[in-house]
């Protein structure tokens, strides 16, 4: 005999649908509840890592705020406060600290560049032997030659400090006697030969020796904002300028303009700072600050 559904299942016939409705309500309520951890929605990147999507103020996806560099880290394009003494060596990679104290001529020659009617100088490109940290000798040699062969350098004969036209010729014959020798030297030898009243990393010219400090060659100067190439062009042109007879350092003359090549840009681009470092060095504390410049005639 068949019995009715109500007589078979009784109250369970009504309870089951009610239970399903109640369960659905709980699920929807939990889904709407905000995250209690304080974090927002997590975007899964292409690498499968869950990290918050950077947003701008409008709430749209944008670029994350840049992270500040660590102390001592040099970032191209970073701006350093010109009121802070910039003469300290910047952070960066390793550089030669010691060597043998003897030099080796690197191969390479040029024809006479510039003028043959005035003062003609033969020069060599050399490096200290036995450096404890190797350097790119070919890159160094090419940089010196390319810089001194550029019309913006001394062969352009447009620098007001030159009293006569200049011609330059690179030689590599060890039996010939150059007029000046451009030499990349270790930090310790530069300190020995170029040490003075100001105790910051320096390069210098002594008689026919143009000493380029490897610490500066690798690290540059803080006010050059990480632009190593432009700093090296400055370093070469500045010290060779001394070899050409320009013995006086020159202050910033136009505020915001390119620094004179004979300004001590390794230490600062501010006349005030350079005056404080070397009160007898010809700098006047007049508030002028120049922009970095690597050329006698930019």
Secondary structure, 3 states (H helix, E strand, C coil): CCCCHHHHHCCHHHHHHHHHHHHHHHHHHHHHCCCCCCCCCCEECCCCCEECCCECCCCCECCCCCCCCCCCCCCCCCCCCCCCCCCCCCCCCCCCCCCCCCEEECCCCCCCEECCCCEEEEEEEEEECCCCCCCCHHHHHHHHHHHHCCCCCHHHCCCCCCCCCEEEEECCCCCCCCCEEEEEECHHHHHHHHCCCCCCCCCEEECCEEEEEHHHHHHCCHHHCCCHHHHHHHHHHHHHHHHCCCCCCCCCCCCCCECCCCCCCCCCCEHHHHHHHCCCCCCCCCCCECECCCCCCC
